[in-house]
Amino acid sequence: MTDAAVTYASYLKIDELLALQEPRSSGPEHDELLFIVVHQVYELWFKELLHELDRVRQWLESDESHRAQHTLKRILSILKVMVAQLDILETMTPLEFLSFRERLEAASGFQSDQFRQIEFVLGVKSQAAIDRFPEGSRARVALERRYREPTLWDAFLRCLSREGYVVPPSHLERDVSAPAEPSPEVQQVLLVVYRDDPKNAELCERLVDLDEGIQEWRYHHVKMVERTIGAKRGTGGSAGAAYLRETVGRPLFPDLWEIRSLL
Ligand code: HEM
């Protein structure tokens, strides 16, 4: 007996995929399908982004920074699509959202473990984010692993050090679960990179693009939240837009922003 030939539907598991959208509102309300689809698409992009971020870190660990740069370009293209995608959900009016909002109960993007994983790889780590997930769950295991792993920034500094730059040992051997603090010593290294090393300076610029791209997503998301639910509390239990506003504009790679004033 031969296996059935691979088809578009069998390869991509289309039947399974199309069965994954289950509105909770009665009717169901027209806009709930859009809400579910947009969130599911985001989770797929988050998955792909993590896949590529891991790749960039590996390229840096094996001193193949030209390849890291190539993968970063892909990441930036994905991020642009992710930011633009919020426009689609913004076509939903406050009343259209209210038609099914209460059926979300406490569900919120705040609980997206993949979003937290992306933050962890980029250096925004917290034990509290891990503790929200049940012991032994897929989400918690993944977050615990990433909590212990070096961040993208750690990998970049180690790569610079192997290339001969004098990165302080305190940065190379730091506790990788702690937030990366701005460092005048690292900034001195980066100033030399920007002045004399076009290859690594280019890589730094792509990291700034990535930092800016994440901030753009946060900004666009909070604006969407403000126009959809105003100052109401979030379904995830936070103060809503007021909480989200605090997260906008916090750089991932503070040293790369600091040196702009020093160049
Ligand atoms: C009408 C659409 C949306 C509204 C009204 C909304 C509202 C909110 C609110 C109020 C929060 C704060 C946490 C809370 O208390 O719930 C939040 C957080 C969050 N949302 Fe949304 N959201 C929407 C769409 C989306 C979409 C499409 C995504 C994509 C995955 C998303 C991802 C997130 C993430 C990752 C957080 C956590 C942000 C952080 O902690 O820094 N949201 N959202």
Residues whose N, C-alpha, C, O or C-beta is under 5 A from the ligand:
A	BS01	HEM	V38 H39 Y42 S108 G109 F110 S112 F115 V225 T228 I229 G234 T235 G236 G237 S238 G240 A241 T247
